[in-house]
Structure formats: structure tokens, C-alpha cells
Amino acid sequence: MQQTVLVVDNNDLVRNTLEKVLSRTGHTVIHVSSGEEAMEQMTGREIRVFVVDLMKQELDGIQVCKDVRKIMGAECVVYGIAGHASNYDVVACRKAGFDGFFVTPFKLDLILKMIEQAFEKVACPESCRRG
């Protein structure tokens, strides 16, 4: 399986930094600046790992996660990114179906580790994780 990560963030610096770092480790990175673009990019692609900003635009990160979950179910991993964290954000992320949550500024080595773990999870069907 090709290791493609869809990065959704309205901050150019965050998108470009994640693309550089993830590309260097062999991942294919698709990066977009809005939730609408994210949903368009899913069409016809096998994307299993998502990094989604909680941006407050027309289609925010919470709704993007819910929409991804409707389409993909548990066959993907979705991480949230926010400029700051509040108890509301954490609770809303959990309810929406995020697998994890990063607050900027974030440590790139932590994100790389989490992305690697995400691909390990999606490469192994649920049945092999139980055993």
C-alpha cells in the first residue's frame, strides 16, 4: 500500500513543513488548505492517514473528520492539529472520531512516530490486531 498522508491546514507553513518532513521519510503527501479541498482529494485515492487542522472555515476540521469517518470507518487514522487546545477541542475531537491531537508548535519527531504507527495500524486489518 502506498503511504499517502492528506494534510489539511490553512497555514502554509504547517502544510509545507509537514510535506517536507513526511516526504523525506518516504510518504506521499497531499496537502490542501480547506475541508472542501480535502473531501475532493479523497475521490479516487487510497488515503488512510489524515492530519487535519481544526480550522474554523466553512467545513471545519471536526466536520472533515466526521465525513472521513462516514466514508472510511475505522480503516483510517485521523489526527487533529490546533493552534491551542481547550477542553472543548479535546472532547469535540474525541466525539468526532479523531485518533489523536497535536497542538502547535508540535514536535516533528512525535508526528513522524505517530504517522508511522498510523500506517502500521491501517496495514493490519482489525482481525490481526486482536491476536
C-alpha positions as CSV (number, residue, x, y, z in Angstrom):
1,M,0.0,0.0,0.0
2,Q,1.3,3.4,-0.9
3,Q,1.7,5.5,2.2
4,T,-0.2,8.7,1.4
5,V,-1.0,11.3,4.0
6,L,-3.6,14.0,3.4
7,V,-2.6,17.2,5.3
8,V,-5.4,19.7,5.7
9,D,-4.3,23.1,7.2
10,N,-5.0,26.7,6.3
11,N,-1.5,27.6,7.5
12,D,1.1,27.5,4.6
13,L,4.0,27.0,7.0
14,V,2.4,24.0,8.7
15,R,1.4,22.4,5.4
16,N,4.8,22.9,3.8
17,T,6.7,21.8,6.8
18,L,4.7,18.5,7.1
19,E,5.1,17.9,3.4
20,K,8.9,18.3,3.6
21,V,9.3,16.1,6.7
22,L,6.9,13.4,5.6
23,S,8.2,13.3,2.0
24,R,11.8,12.8,3.3
25,T,10.6,9.7,5.2
26,G,9.1,8.2,2.0
27,H,5.5,9.2,2.4
28,T,3.4,10.7,-0.4
29,V,1.8,13.9,0.9
30,I,-1.2,15.7,-0.5
31,H,-1.8,19.0,1.2
32,V,-4.8,21.3,0.9
33,S,-5.9,24.4,2.7
34,S,-9.6,23.7,3.3
35,G,-12.0,21.0,4.3
36,E,-13.8,21.2,0.9
37,E,-10.5,20.5,-0.9
38,A,-9.8,17.6,1.4
39,M,-13.1,15.9,0.5
40,E,-12.4,16.4,-3.2
41,Q,-8.9,14.9,-2.8
42,M,-10.3,11.7,-1.3
43,T,-12.1,10.8,-4.6
44,G,-10.4,8.0,-6.4
45,R,-7.4,7.9,-4.0
46,E,-6.4,5.4,-1.3
47,I,-5.7,7.7,1.6
48,R,-5.6,6.1,5.0
49,V,-3.8,8.7,7.2
50,F,-5.1,12.3,7.7
51,V,-3.7,15.3,9.6
52,V,-6.5,17.8,9.9
53,D,-6.4,21.3,11.3
54,L,-9.4,22.3,13.5
55,M,-9.7,25.4,11.3
56,K,-12.9,27.4,11.6
57,Q,-13.9,27.7,8.0
58,E,-16.9,26.6,6.0
59,L,-16.0,22.9,6.5
60,D,-14.0,22.8,9.7
61,G,-11.7,20.0,10.9
62,I,-14.3,18.4,13.2
63,Q,-16.7,18.1,10.2
64,V,-13.9,16.8,7.9
65,C,-13.2,14.1,10.5
66,K,-16.8,13.1,10.7
67,D,-17.1,13.0,6.9
68,V,-13.9,10.9,6.6
69,R,-15.3,8.5,9.2
70,K,-18.6,8.2,7.3
71,I,-16.6,7.2,4.2
72,M,-13.7,5.2,5.7
73,G,-15.0,4.0,9.0
74,A,-12.2,2.6,11.1
75,E,-10.0,1.8,8.1
76,C,-8.1,5.1,8.5
77,V,-6.3,7.2,11.1
78,V,-7.2,10.9,11.6
79,Y,-5.1,13.3,13.7
80,G,-6.2,16.8,14.6
81,I,-4.0,19.9,14.8
82,A,-4.8,23.1,16.6
83,G,-3.1,26.3,17.4
84,H,-4.2,25.9,21.0
85,A,-6.1,23.3,22.9
86,S,-9.1,23.7,25.1
87,N,-11.1,21.1,26.9
88,Y,-13.8,21.7,24.3
89,D,-11.4,20.9,21.5
90,V,-10.3,17.7,23.0
91,V,-13.8,16.5,23.8
92,A,-15.1,17.6,20.3
93,C,-12.1,15.7,18.7
94,R,-12.8,12.5,20.5
95,K,-16.6,12.7,19.7
96,A,-15.8,13.4,16.0
97,G,-13.6,10.3,15.8
98,F,-10.0,11.7,15.8
99,D,-7.4,9.2,16.8
100,G,-5.1,11.8,18.3
101,F,-4.5,15.5,18.6
102,F,-1.5,17.8,18.2
103,V,-1.1,21.4,19.5
104,T,1.2,23.8,17.6
105,P,4.0,24.3,18.0
106,F,4.4,20.5,17.7
107,K,7.4,18.3,17.8
108,L,8.1,16.8,14.3
109,D,9.7,13.7,15.7
110,L,6.4,13.0,17.6
111,I,4.3,13.5,14.5
112,L,6.6,11.2,12.5
113,K,6.3,8.5,15.1
114,M,2.5,8.8,15.2
115,I,2.3,8.7,11.4
116,E,4.4,5.5,11.3
117,Q,2.2,4.0,13.9
118,A,-0.9,5.0,11.9
119,F,0.4,3.2,8.8
120,E,1.2,0.1,10.9
121,K,-2.4,0.2,12.2
122,V,-4.1,0.6,8.8
123,A,-1.8,-2.1,7.2
124,C,-3.1,-4.7,9.6
125,P,-6.8,-5.5,9.5
126,E,-8.8,-5.4,12.7
127,S,-8.7,-9.2,12.9
128,C,-4.8,-9.4,13.1
129,R,-4.7,-6.6,15.7
130,R,-6.7,-8.8,18.1
131,G,-4.4,-11.8,18.1
